Protein backbone atom coordinates (compact mmCIF):
# COMPACT_ATOMS: atom_id res chain seq x y z
CA UNK A 1 0.00 0.00 0.00
CA UNK A 2 1.39 3.40 -0.98
CA UNK A 3 1.98 5.83 1.84
CA UNK A 4 3.32 9.35 2.13
CA UNK A 5 5.25 10.60 -0.88
CA UNK A 6 5.94 7.23 -2.51
CA UNK A 7 4.96 6.90 -6.18
CA UNK A 8 3.16 3.74 -7.27
CA UNK A 9 4.48 1.88 -10.31
CA UNK A 10 1.35 2.87 -12.25
CA UNK A 11 1.96 6.59 -11.64
CA UNK A 12 5.68 6.53 -12.41
CA UNK A 13 6.73 7.95 -15.78
CA UNK A 14 8.93 5.92 -18.11
CA UNK A 15 11.30 7.75 -20.46
CA UNK A 16 14.20 6.72 -22.70
CA UNK A 17 17.05 8.81 -24.12
CA UNK A 18 19.42 7.08 -26.55
CA UNK A 19 22.63 8.97 -27.28
CA UNK A 20 24.55 7.90 -30.41
CA UNK A 21 23.43 4.28 -29.86
CA UNK A 22 26.15 4.09 -27.16
CA UNK A 23 24.47 5.49 -24.04
CA UNK A 24 20.94 4.74 -22.86
CA UNK A 25 19.35 6.80 -20.09
CA UNK A 26 16.11 5.37 -18.70
CA UNK A 27 13.62 6.39 -16.04
CA UNK A 28 10.66 4.50 -14.60
CA UNK A 29 12.62 1.27 -14.06
CA UNK A 30 11.04 -0.92 -11.39
CA UNK A 31 13.38 -3.91 -11.56
CA UNK A 32 16.42 -5.23 -13.43
CA UNK A 33 15.39 -8.83 -14.10
CA UNK A 34 18.55 -9.86 -15.97
CA UNK A 35 21.72 -8.08 -17.06
CA UNK A 36 24.24 -9.61 -19.45
CA UNK A 37 26.65 -8.04 -21.94
CA UNK A 38 24.31 -8.81 -24.87
CA UNK A 39 20.82 -8.60 -23.33
CA UNK A 40 19.17 -6.65 -20.52
CA UNK A 41 15.67 -7.46 -19.26
CA UNK A 42 13.87 -4.75 -17.34
CA UNK A 43 10.51 -4.29 -15.70
CA UNK A 44 9.36 -0.71 -16.33
CA UNK A 45 6.37 1.35 -15.26
CA UNK A 46 4.94 0.73 -18.76
CA UNK A 47 5.76 -2.96 -19.24
CA UNK A 48 8.69 -5.29 -19.79
CA UNK A 49 11.61 -4.05 -21.89
CA UNK A 50 14.44 -6.02 -23.47
CA UNK A 51 17.58 -4.23 -24.60
CA UNK A 52 19.87 -5.98 -27.08
CA UNK A 53 23.41 -4.96 -27.79
CA UNK A 54 27.08 -5.68 -27.39
CA UNK A 55 29.35 -4.90 -24.43
CA UNK A 56 26.46 -3.57 -22.35
CA UNK A 57 27.48 -2.22 -18.96
CA UNK A 58 25.44 -0.63 -16.19
CA UNK A 59 26.83 2.81 -15.37
CA UNK A 60 24.35 3.50 -12.57
CA UNK A 61 20.99 2.39 -11.19
CA UNK A 62 19.02 4.18 -8.48
CA UNK A 63 16.17 1.93 -7.38
CA UNK A 64 14.43 4.64 -5.36
CA UNK A 65 14.00 6.89 -8.41
CA UNK A 66 14.01 4.18 -11.09
CA UNK A 67 16.84 5.86 -13.04
CA UNK A 68 19.21 3.62 -15.02
CA UNK A 69 22.13 4.37 -17.34
CA UNK A 70 23.52 1.70 -19.70
CA UNK A 71 26.62 2.05 -21.90
CA UNK A 72 27.60 -0.15 -24.85
CA UNK A 73 26.60 -0.80 -28.45
CA UNK A 74 22.80 -0.73 -28.40
CA UNK A 75 21.06 -2.58 -31.24
CA UNK A 76 17.41 -2.92 -30.18
CA UNK A 77 14.81 -1.87 -27.62
CA UNK A 78 11.93 -4.35 -27.48
CA UNK A 79 8.78 -3.99 -25.40
CA UNK A 80 6.98 -7.21 -24.54
CA UNK A 81 3.21 -7.14 -24.25
CA UNK A 82 1.20 -9.34 -21.91
CA UNK A 83 -0.18 -11.57 -24.67
CA UNK A 84 3.30 -12.48 -25.95
CA UNK A 85 4.34 -13.36 -22.41
CA UNK A 86 1.28 -15.58 -21.87
CA UNK A 87 1.64 -17.46 -25.18
CA UNK A 88 4.96 -19.01 -24.27
CA UNK A 89 8.12 -19.50 -26.26
CA UNK A 90 6.96 -22.32 -28.55
CA UNK A 91 3.76 -20.56 -29.61
CA UNK A 92 5.72 -17.43 -30.55
CA UNK A 93 8.36 -19.40 -32.46
CA UNK A 94 5.92 -21.46 -34.55
CA UNK A 95 3.39 -18.80 -35.59
C-alpha positions in Angstrom: 0.0 0.0 0.0 1.4 3.4 -1.0 2.0 5.8 1.8 3.3 9.3 2.1 5.3 10.6 -0.9 5.9 7.2 -2.5 5.0 6.9 -6.2 3.2 3.7 -7.3 4.5 1.9 -10.3 1.4 2.9 -12.3 2.0 6.6 -11.6 5.7 6.5 -12.4 6.7 7.9 -15.8 8.9 5.9 -18.1 11.3 7.8 -20.5 14.2 6.7 -22.7 17.0 8.8 -24.1 19.4 7.1 -26.5 22.6 9.0 -27.3 24.5 7.9 -30.4 23.4 4.3 -29.9 26.1 4.1 -27.2 24.5 5.5 -24.0 20.9 4.7 -22.9 19.3 6.8 -20.1 16.1 5.4 -18.7 13.6 6.4 -16.0 10.7 4.5 -14.6 12.6 1.3 -14.1 11.0 -0.9 -11.4 13.4 -3.9 -11.6 16.4 -5.2 -13.4 15.4 -8.8 -14.1 18.5 -9.9 -16.0 21.7 -8.1 -17.1 24.2 -9.6 -19.5 26.6 -8.0 -21.9 24.3 -8.8 -24.9 20.8 -8.6 -23.3 19.2 -6.7 -20.5 15.7 -7.5 -19.3 13.9 -4.7 -17.3 10.5 -4.3 -15.7 9.4 -0.7 -16.3 6.4 1.4 -15.3 4.9 0.7 -18.8 5.8 -3.0 -19.2 8.7 -5.3 -19.8 11.6 -4.0 -21.9 14.4 -6.0 -23.5 17.6 -4.2 -24.6 19.9 -6.0 -27.1 23.4 -5.0 -27.8 27.1 -5.7 -27.4 29.3 -4.9 -24.4 26.5 -3.6 -22.3 27.5 -2.2 -19.0 25.4 -0.6 -16.2 26.8 2.8 -15.4 24.3 3.5 -12.6 21.0 2.4 -11.2 19.0 4.2 -8.5 16.2 1.9 -7.4 14.4 4.6 -5.4 14.0 6.9 -8.4 14.0 4.2 -11.1 16.8 5.9 -13.0 19.2 3.6 -15.0 22.1 4.4 -17.3 23.5 1.7 -19.7 26.6 2.1 -21.9 27.6 -0.1 -24.8 26.6 -0.8 -28.5 22.8 -0.7 -28.4 21.1 -2.6 -31.2 17.4 -2.9 -30.2 14.8 -1.9 -27.6 11.9 -4.4 -27.5 8.8 -4.0 -25.4 7.0 -7.2 -24.5 3.2 -7.1 -24.3 1.2 -9.3 -21.9 -0.2 -11.6 -24.7 3.3 -12.5 -25.9 4.3 -13.4 -22.4 1.3 -15.6 -21.9 1.6 -17.5 -25.2 5.0 -19.0 -24.3 8.1 -19.5 -26.3 7.0 -22.3 -28.6 3.8 -20.6 -29.6 5.7 -17.4 -30.6 8.4 -19.4 -32.5 5.9 -21.5 -34.5 3.4 -18.8 -35.6 
